[in-house]
Every structure is written in structure tokens, then in C-alpha cells.
């Protein structure tokens, strides 16, 4: 809107420093999105039309995923290997178990189901979910985003437009991802050999047998889980018995209270949208000043957002009279629910996720900002503001590191039968295996991040033949071959992991991130993880010195230097202020490249990690 743009220009030139900084940011956002004094009404209308259509297609894409009610049916024999079949209700018509495509249902099967065909069927359903409707929407949005950039005439591509205000620019993001691919390369190669050997063992083949064995996509989680249980002392089914949700929840809240000097009080009078939802008021434990409110909505249900996230409900800012509008947010989870009187028992990954997401809750509620545009939010929320997107995950990823600390694990764990904490040996095994078997998962993530940048950066290549529709004209080049978006996704995952994807599938059709504001930004997770490791090193030093990692003094510094400023300062500036030096990714690289060392001698393991020619490789 030209009138608003002119007003903001005047405000920026005459406002006091703090308000002028905000006005400059608003102007920058407007300019980035094509606003200027000399734009014509036709130009403005064209951009608006394109953006409305992008929003419509993205909304329909996400709704289709969240409302998907697909399920598979399996007999008990087909689910052999799972520790708790009762989590899957029995279908009255077929008397088989109903398995939805939600993570609490699918992950245990991919990790534990002995029948390869069962795992294949589950992964195929996951990889093709919403594909028929959403593939076209995905490609439409790519085209519309490029049309929007072309109309603005400020950027060459959508990725350049999106990265203009982030910590990393387009070339930096690409080189960072390439660097991470190299960092994981040896780990990926060695773990692939190991998993192949484990599969050969399962198939009854000796190292002298010349029969070729390859890994399928549905083998990865299964053999990884098998290896960790047999040789690394990390058995997912056993671990789960130590993490009843109610205990984990109360402990996570208690740890955050101690670390940041807070007090959480359940508000039973608050209006909620479902019986599962809980509301808490947050107070500073010293001043008793109210900081805001958070809601916990932790279980999956029909039509609900199907991923994990924290969604802000109101921003933090000062009114003209100096009074404050306090922030509030909701932690939307899809954790394993209780079933038929049995308590919810969390998978280890779910414990990590809960701890991580609650870090976002803290970032939202502890932001101490004068203007709403500087408070905590993210790109899926329909108001502008928030930290640089590739800094968004840094604070909560730093906090997620706490779950690996023995002190914290002792408190988080409480066996469902006897109330015991995790044994010291199990905690040692868990920590020792932190980066074990992460090569494939991280390499696939890196492939998806590179795909994200590629489809939002490169110009479309028209095919030689006449396309049947405008959609058919979008092609991308990879290693001398031309691909559509769907085949490019599978080709890039194979290139960087060595694993063929489900034939004819396009997992991007159920990939929420690129339609929820992470377009040309999916790299931000590992970018954040790298800088979070640098931040965590200050807390890690306490543990190394035999002190409690839950240190209120250092927690106060983190609250004041990282969380409270929120978007009033850039990501690198915040990092440097807390660290007292320039940030680095070296701590993360050391963690990634640290070889796994078995805690005890195991002849079977030694035999397993030998390849067919008897050469032992470094794990």
C-alpha cells in the first residue's frame, strides 16, 4: 500500500531511535515485498493477486495433510516385534489393527516390525500420503513464487528474496549445507556398511557369501534400532518404560522453572478448546510478576495440525500508556497418547521433542520487547515479526541439549512399574550413542534442504516436447539429467544418502515446512543446531567441572542475553553477546565427527563391522 509506505518513510525519518529502528524494519519488509512510492496500482494488484493465490494453495496443501485420516490394517502376526500392540485399536470389520499415518503409530513399526513387508507398506503409505492432490499444489506454489519475484524485479529467484533478511545469504546457506554433507560423508559410508552387514546377518548370509545385499528405505530405522539395542545398549522399547508422559511433563516444567527463575501455575478456570488442553500462567519467581500464559495441547486428534510446533497466540509489546500486553502461546504436540486406561509412554525422540518445543515456549514468553514486531513469532503466523528465521531454532536447540545430560536424564526418567530412574549404565550408553547411526537421517535432511534451495533458486527448464500443461514445463537439472520437482526430490535423496526412495512416490506432497514459511529456509534446522552447540558449550563446562548444569545464574544470563531481546537484535549479535566472542560451528563438527566407541568388548560386534574382505572400519 503506497499510502502506508509513505507514512512509514516519514515516521522512520522523524521517530526517536527505538521507534525509528522499528519503522526501518517495517520499511525493509515492505520493500522486500515489492512496495515502493512509484509502484502502479496495476503492479500492486498483480502482486496481491499472486500472493492471495499462494496463500490459498498453501492453506489447502496443509489442510489436506492435517485432515488426512488414512489408515492401514495389519494382523498381529504382521506387527510382530512391537512391544505394545494394544496401542493400535482393532477394526471391527476385519479384526485387524488400525494403523494411522501419524508418527506415534508409524515410528514404532518402522523401528521394530520384524516383517519387512509391513515396514514397506507403512513407508509407502507415508511417502505417497496426499500425493494425488498436493503434488500439483506444490508445483503451482513454486511457479507462483517465481512469478511474484519476477513481478517485483528486485531478486533473481525466490530463495534470494527469502534469504535477504536472514543470517545466511543464499550463497552462504548453500556452502554451509555442502560443508555439512562433507562432515557427515564418512559417517554415512561407515554406517551404510554396518547396516548392510546387519541385514546380511538377519538374512543368514555370511561375510564369505557373494550374494549382493542392499538397504531399502524401510530398512533404515529397523536395522538402526536393532543395532542400538544389541550393541549400543539403547533399546527403544525398554527406554519407553522410563518416560511416562505425566512425569516427563512435570519434570520438564520444573527444570525450566529452576533454570530461568520462573513459577508455572495451572489455570483451571481458563477457557480451552479441548478437554486435553491445559493452561498455565507464568510468573517470575523473584518478583512474582506475571510473564504470560502457555497452553499444552499434546495429543493427536482428527483435523489437528499433524506435526509439532509452538504457535504464538498474542505478541509481547507496550501500549501507549506504558502498560504491557503479555504474550501467550500454545505447544501443539502429537505425542503418544494414553490408550484404554494405560498411561502415555513416550519414545526417547518424543522426550527430546517435548523439551525442544518448550524452549520455544520460553522464548515466546520471556521476550521483553516494546514493539510487537520484535516479539516472538514465526513465518506461519499471520502477523510480521520475530527473529531472523535461521535463528528461530537456535535457542530451543541449545536447550534440547540438556536432555542428554546424566543429571537431567535421572530426573526425567521414572519407570512405569517401580519408579526407578534410568540406570547409570543406560545413561552412559545413551550419551555414548548420541550421534551413532545419524548418518542417513542427517544426510536425507541435507538432501531435502538442498532440494528446497534448488527448486526455489534455479530457473525452470522447458522440455523439448510440447508440455501437456504449464505444470509439465517445470524441469530442473541434476548431474546432467532433467527432472520434474517430484523426481528431483527422489533423485537428490538418493544422491546424498545412496538409498532409493519408494518408486513413484513424492514425499514432498506431505512436507509441511515449505508451505508454512520454511521455503528456502529448511536448512535453518542444522544451521541452528550448529550454533546451538556453541551456545551449549558454556553450560557443558559446568557439567565438566562437576557442577549442576541447571544453573540459575547462567540461566539468567541466557534469559537476558538470548531470550529477552528476541528480535530487537540480529542472530549473530545475540550469539556474540552471550558467548563473549564470535560464534563458531566447530563444536558441532567435533560432535558429528566423533567416532562411536563400544563401551565393552563384543566379538559379535567386531565380526559384524568387518566388511566382506575382513577390514574393520571406524564407527
N, C-alpha and C positions, 0 to 999 in steps of 0.2 A: 504494500500500500504506500504510494508515493507521499501522501499527506503525513502518515505516521513516520516515514523515513525522514522527511524534512523536519518534523518536530524533534526527533531523536538527534539529528545533527545539531540543532540549536541547543538542545539540552546538554549534549556532550561538550560543547564549547564553553558553556557558562556554568556548569554544575561544579560543586566542590569536589575534591579529589576522589572520595569514595563513590559518590553518585556518578561522577564523570567516568570512572572506570567501568561501572555497570552499563552506562549509556554507550560507551565504546564497544562493550561486548555485544550489546543488542544490535548496534550498527553492524558489527562484524558478522553476526549471524544473518542479518538481513541482506548484506552484500553477498555473503557466501551463497545465499539462496536466490540471487538474481535481482535484488531490489536496487534501484538507483533513481536519481532525480529525472533522468531523461528517458526512462522506460515508457513505452507507449501503452495505452490501455489494451491494445490487441496482444502485446507481448505479455502483459500481466495476466490477461485472460487465458492465454495459451499455457503459461506455466501453471496457473491454478487448475486448469482442466486436467493437465497431465498428473499433477500431484494428487488430485482427488481420485483419479483412476488408480494410481499406485496404491493409495491408502485402501481403496475398496478391494483391490486384488489381494493385498497383503492380509487384510482382515479376513477375507473369505478363505485364504490359504490356511491361516492359523485356526480359524473356527473349524475347518474341516478336520484338522488334526485333533483338536481338543474334544470334538464331539464324536470322534470315531469310536464305535462300540464293537469293533471286530473281535472275534474270539476264535480259538481253536479248541478242538475236542481230542483228548487223549485218554487212553486206558491207563490203569495203574501200572501195567507192565511197561507201557511206553514211557512212563515217567520214572522208571527205576533209577535209583541213585539219589533221588531227592529225599531230604530228611523229614519233610513235613508235607505230606500230600493233602492234608486237611485244609491247607490254605487255599486249595482250588475247589470250589463248590461242584457238586455233582449235577450234571444236566439231567433233568427228569426224563427226557425223551430217550436219550441214548445211554444213560447211566455212565457216561464218561465224564472226565474232569474238564471244566471250562477254564481255559487259559486266555486271559485278555492280553492285549499288546502293551499294557502298562509295565513299566520297569520292575515293580515289585513282583510281577508274575513271570516276566521273561528272563530276568537275570539269573535266578536260581536254576532255571532249566538250561540255559547256555553254559552255566558253570558246572552243573552236576549231573545232568541227564546222561546216562550211560549210552542210550541208543542214539547213534549218530543221526539217524533219520528224523528223530524227534527234534534234535537241535537244528537240523537243516530246515525243517518245516517252520519252526519258530522264527529263525533268522530270515527266511524267505518272506514270511508274512510281515515282519518288521521292515524289511528292506523295500517292500512294494506297497506299504501302507499309504493310502491316499494318492497313489501314483497316477491313477487314471485321471483324476480331476486336477491334481496340484502340479503336475509336470507342465501343463500348458500355462497355468498361472505363474509358475516360476519363470518360465521363458518370457512371458509377457512383461513381467516386472523388470527383468534385465533390459529389455528393449525400451520400456518407458523411462527407466532411469537414465539411459543414454540419451534419449530424446530430450529429457529435462536438461541435461548438461549441455547438449548441443544448442538448445534454445537460449541458455544463459550466456554462452560464448565466453566463459571465464576459465573453464577447465577442459582438458582433453578427454577426460573419462570420469566415470562415477567414482572410482577409487581415489583419484586425485582430489575430487570435490570432498569426499568424506574424510580424507586424511589431512586436509588443510589445517584443521584446528586441533589435531591430536599430537601426542608426544612424538610419535613416529610419523614421518612423511612417507610417501609411497615407496621411494627407493630404500629408505631405512627399514621399513616393515619387511620388504622382500628380502633384503640382505640378512636381516635378523632371522627370518624363517630358514633361509638357506644355511645359515650358521648352525641353527638348531638341528637341521637334518643331518649335518655332518657330525654334530655332537652325539646323536643317537645311532649313527650308522653301525658302529662296531657292536653296540648292544643289540641292535636289531638282528644283525647277522648271526651272532652267537646264540641268541635266544631262538632263532628260527631253527638252527641246527639241533638245539636241545629239544625243542618241541617235536621235531621230526623223529628224533631218536625215541622219545617217549611214545609217540604214536606207533612206531615200529614195534616197540616192546609190547604195546597193547594188542597189536595185531599178531603177535607171536613170531615176529621176524628177528633174526639175529643180525649182528653187525656184519656177518660174512655173507648174508643173503643179498643178492644183487637187485632184488625187486625194488623198483622206484616207489617211493612214498612221498606224497606232497601234502601240505597242510591245506585244508579247506577253511573258508571263512568261519564256519560254525565249529571248527576245532579249537580256535584260539583260546576262548575263555575256558573251555573244558580242560584242555591239557595244561594251561597255566594254573588253574585251580588245583588240578591233580598234582602238579609238580610242587606247588607251595605246601600242600597238605602232606605229601610224602617225604619231602626232603628239606623244606624250609621251616617246618613246624607251624605252619599257618593254615589251619583248617577252617574254612568259612562256616561250615555247619556247627563246629564247636564254638567258634568265636561268637556266633549269633546268640548263644545261650547266655552270654555275659552282658548283652546290651538290650535289656527291656526298655522300651521307649520311655516310660514314665520316669525311670531312674536317670536315663541319659538326659532327658529334658530338664529335670530339676537340677542336675549337676552342671549342665552347660550354663544354665541361667545363673547358678551360684558362682561359677568361675568368672563369668563376665562381670557379675556384681563386684567381686573382690578385685579384679584387675583394674576396673575403671572407677571404683568408688561409687557404686550405684546401689539402689534398692528397687526391686521389682515387686509390685503388689497386684495380685489378681483382682480385676474389677468384675465382680459377678453381676453388677447392675447394668453393664454396658450392653447395648443392643448389638447383636451379632446376626449374621446371615445364614448360619447353620449351627446345629447343636454341637458339632465337633470343634467349633471355633472358640478360642479363649482370648480374652483381652487383658492386658497388663498396663498399669501406669508405671512410669519410670521416674524415680527421684534420685537426686544427688544425695549420697549417704551422709555427707557432712552438713550441707546447708538445708537439706530436705526440700530443695527447690524442685518443682515438677519439671521434667525434661520433655515429656511427650508420652505417647502410647504406642504399643505394638500389639498386633493380633497374630496368633498362631493358628493356621489352617493347614494341618499337616497330612491329611489323608486324601487319597484319590477318590473321586466320585464322578458320575456321569456328567459330561459337559464342562467339567472344571479344567482349567489350564493344566496341561499334562506334563509339564516339566517342573523344575524347582526355581523359585525366584523370590525376591523381596520387592514388593510393589509399594511405592510411596502413596499415601492417601492424602496428605496435606504437607506443604513445604514449611520450612522454618524461615521466619522473617519478622521484622519490626514494623508495627503500624506507625502512622504519622505521630501519634501521641506518645510514642516510646514503648508502649506495651508490646508483648510478643505474641505471635501466632506460633503455637508449638507444633512440632512435626508429629506425624503418625505414619505407620506403615503396617503392612501385613506380610508375614512369612508364608508364602504359598508353597506347600510341600506335597510330595506324592510318596510318602514313606509307607513301609509295610504296615497295613492296618491290623488291629486285633480282629480275630475271627471266632465266632461262636463261643464266647467266654474265655478264649485263650488270649493272653496279652500280646501286644505287638513286640516282636523281637527284631531288632534292626540288623541288617547286614553291615559289615565294617565300613563299606563305602557310604552307606546311609548316615552312619555316625559322623564321618568326615564332612559329608554334605550339610548336615544339620549345623555343625559347628561353623562351617564356612558361611552359610546363609545368615546365621545370626550375627556374624561380623558385619554384614550389610545392614542389618537392623541397627546395630550400634552406630555405624557411620551415618545413617539417616537421623537417628535421634540425638546424637551428640554434636551434630553440625550447629555451630554458633554463628549464624550469618545474619546480616542486616537485610539483605535483599533475597527474595525468593529464587531468583535466577542463579544464585550462588549456593543454594541449599542442595541436598542430596536428591538426585533423581537419575533416571537413565532413559535411553532413547525410545523405549516402548511407551513412555508416559506422555500424554498429550499436553505437556507444558515444557517450555525450554528451560535449560539449565543443567546443573550437575557438573561434576568433574570431567576432565578430558576422558573420553571413553576408554582409552587404553590404560588409564589409571584406575578405572572404576573397580576392577577386581583386586587391585594391589592390597588395600587394607585388609580385606577379608581373607585373601590368600595368605597373608602374613599370619593372621590369627589361626587359620586352619592348621598351620604347623604345630600348634600346641597339642593337637590330639595324638601326636606321635611321641610325646614326652612321657616317660615312665610315671612321673608324678601325676600327670593328668589322666593317663590310662588307668591307673589304680583307682582314681576317683570315679571315672566314667563307667567302669565295669562293675557289675553286680549280678552274679549267677542267678538265674531264674529259680533254681531249686534250693540253693544253700547260701545265697547272699555273698559268696566269696568273690574277691576281686581276681582279675587275671593273674595267673602265676607269673613270677619273675621270668621264668624261662620262656613263657609265651610272649611276654612283652619284649624280651630281648630278640626273639625270633621275628616278631612283627617289625621292630625297628630295623633289624638287620636286612629284612627283605623289602624295605620301603620302595626301592627303585628296581627290584627284581621283577622281571617279566613286564616291564613297562615299555619295552622297545616297540612292540607292534601297536599298542594303543596310542602312544605318543606319535609314532610315525604316521598313523592314519589321521590323527588330529592335524599334524603338519600338512599332510596332503590336502585335507579339507580346507585348511587356511590358505594354502597356495591356490587351490581351486577358486576360493572366494575372491582373492585378489585378481586372478586371471580373468574370470568372467566379467569382472567389473572394471577391467583395465584395457583389455585388447579389443581392437576393432573387430567387428563381425566379418567373416569371410563368406562371400556368396558362393554356392556350389556351382559347378559347371552346368549341370542340368537345370531346367526351369523348375523352381520350387513350387510345390502344391499350394503353399500358403506363405505368409510373411514369416511364420514361425520357422519354416524349413530353411530360411535363408541365413539363420544364425549358425555359424560354424566357427570353431576355434582350432588352432594348430598346436599339436603336441608331438615333438620328436618326429616331425615330418609327416604326421598323419592328421587328417582333418576330422573333427568330432563335433557333434551337437553337444548341448550342455549335459545331457544325461550320460552319454557315452564318455564324455570328457571326465566326468566325476569318477566313473569306474576305472578309467584308464590311469588317472592320476593316483588314485588309491593303490592300484596295482604297482605303478611305477615306484612309489615310495614305501610300500610295505612288502611287495612281492606276492601278495595274495589276490587271487581272482575274486571279484565280487559276484553276487548271485546273478546269473545270466538274465539279461532283460530288465534288471532292477534299476531304480533310481532312488536311492535313499534320501537324496535332496528334497524329494517331494514331501517328506515328513520332518524336515530340518527347519525348526522354528527360527533359529537365530537370524538368518539372512532376511527374514521378513519382519523381524522385530527390532531393527535398528543396529544389528551387528554386521550389516552389509559392508564389505571391505574393512571389517573390524574383528573378524573371528580370531585373527592372530593375537588379539589382546589378552586371551587367557594365558598363553605361555609367556607372553611379554610380561604380564603381571606376575606370574609365578616366579620369573627370573628375578625381578626387582623385590618381590616379597621375601625371597630367600636372603637378600642382602639386608633388609629390614630386620628379619628374624634373628640375624646373627647377634644383635645386641642382647636379645633375650637368651639366646643359646649360650652366651658367655656366662650368664648367671647359673645355668644348669651345669656347665662345665666346672664351675667353681664350687659346686655342691650346694648352691643356694636355690630357693624356690623360684621357679620360672614365673609364677603368678605373683609378680612384684608390683605392688600398688604404686610405687614411686616411678618406675619405668612405664607402667601402665598409664599413669597421669601424663607423663611426657608424650606418650603415643596419642593419648586423647587430645592433648592441647596442640601438638605439632602436626598430626596427620588427620585426625577425625574432625576436630572443631573447625579448622579453617575451610574445610570442604572445597568449594570451587572458587574461593577468593584468591587462590594461588595455583600456579601450574604444577603438574605432577613432579617434574624434575626439581622444582624449587622446594616442594614439600619433602621429598626424599632427602635432599641435601640438608635441610634444616634439622631433620631428626637424626641423620647419620653423622652430621658434622663434617662431611666430605662429599665428593662427587659419587653418585651411585654406580654400582658395578653389577655385572651378571656373572662374575667369576664364582661366587659362592654356589650359584645354581649349577653351573657347569661341573664343578667339583662333585656335587651331589649326584648328578646324572652319570658321570663317568667313573664313579667309584665302583670297583668290581664287588660282586657279592662273594662273601666268604662263608662257606658252610661252618656252622658252629661246632660240628663234631664230624669225625671221620665216618665216611659211609662208602663202603666198597661198591654197593649198587649204584650210588650216585656217580662214583668215579668211572664205573663202567658205562653208565648212561651218557655222560658228557663226552665220551670218546666218539669221534666220527668213524665212518666205515674203515678208515685207514689207521685207526688207533691213535690219532693225535688228540691230545687233551686241549681244549680251548678254554680261555679265561672267561668266566661268567661276569 
